[in-house]
Amino acid sequence: MAVLHQLQQLGRTVEQLAELVDIPVKKLRPRLRAHRAATTGPATSTNSPEPTPPAPPAGPPEPPAAGPPAPAAAAATTV
């Protein structure tokens, strides 16, 4: 059934497939339908985007990065 389903996806009609395997169309259609339902399942869709990876676990916030010290104010000199 998987091969027949793939051939159907590639454009073969049910009539062509029925002739190929010598099974009446009336028996082949429900079998193809059942195979398609079994392989796709209710939660899987061929048009859905790829699943998003889970977010990393939340942890304590990181402290701000320590940069170079601020320049000291120039000392005023009196003349």
Secondary structure per residue as TSV (DSSP state, phi and psi in degrees):
chain	resnum	aa	ss	phi	psi
A	1	M	-	360.0	-33.6
A	2	A	H	-63.0	-41.2
A	3	V	H	-67.0	-42.8
A	4	L	H	-63.7	-39.8
A	5	H	H	-63.0	-42.4
A	6	Q	H	-64.2	-41.9
A	7	L	H	-62.6	-37.9
A	8	Q	H	-65.6	-40.1
A	9	Q	H	-64.3	-27.8
A	10	L	T	-83.7	-1.9
A	11	G	T	117.1	-0.9
A	12	R	-	-73.7	143.1
A	13	T	-	-83.7	162.9
A	14	V	H	-63.9	-35.0
A	15	E	H	-63.5	-42.0
A	16	Q	H	-64.8	-41.3
A	17	L	H	-67.0	-40.5
A	18	A	H	-62.2	-40.5
A	19	E	H	-67.8	-38.9
A	20	L	H	-61.4	-43.3
A	21	V	H	-103.4	3.8
A	22	D	T	57.7	48.7
A	23	I	-	-123.2	135.3
A	24	P	-	-59.4	145.5
A	25	V	H	-57.2	-39.6
A	26	K	H	-62.3	-27.0
A	27	K	H	-90.4	-29.4
A	28	L	H	-75.5	-39.9
A	29	R	H	-56.2	-51.4
A	30	P	H	-64.0	-32.3
A	31	R	H	-67.0	-43.0
A	32	L	H	-63.4	-41.7
A	33	R	H	-61.5	-44.7
A	34	A	H	-65.3	-40.6
A	35	H	H	-64.6	-42.5
A	36	R	H	-62.5	-42.7
A	37	A	H	-66.2	-36.7
A	38	A	H	-72.0	-33.9
A	39	T	H	-83.8	-32.4
A	40	T	H	-86.0	-39.2
A	41	G	T	68.6	166.0
A	42	P	T	-73.0	-27.4
A	43	A	T	-93.9	-9.1
A	44	T	-	-107.1	136.5
A	45	S	-	-132.3	140.4
A	46	T	T	-77.8	-13.7
A	47	N	T	-99.2	1.3
A	48	S	S	-81.2	149.2
A	49	P	-	-69.8	167.6
A	50	E	-	-64.3	146.4
A	51	P	-	-63.6	146.6
A	52	T	-	-85.5	135.7
A	53	P	-	-65.3	148.8
A	54	P	-	-64.8	150.9
A	55	A	-	-71.3	149.2
A	56	P	-	-65.5	152.7
A	57	P	-	-63.0	145.2
A	58	A	-	-74.0	133.7
A	59	G	-	-129.9	-175.7
A	60	P	-	-66.0	148.2
A	61	P	-	-67.2	146.1
A	62	E	-	-76.7	143.1
A	63	P	-	-69.2	153.9
A	64	P	-	-62.5	146.8
A	65	A	-	-68.0	137.2
A	66	A	-	-82.8	120.4
A	67	G	-	-97.6	-174.4
A	68	P	-	-65.7	151.7
A	69	P	-	-63.8	150.5
A	70	A	-	-67.7	142.7
A	71	P	-	-64.4	140.7
A	72	A	-	-72.9	148.6
A	73	A	-	-67.3	138.4
A	74	A	-	-63.7	131.9
A	75	A	-	-74.0	134.9
A	76	A	-	-79.2	129.9
A	77	T	-	-108.3	142.0
A	78	T	-	-103.2	141.7
A	79	V	-	-111.5	360.0
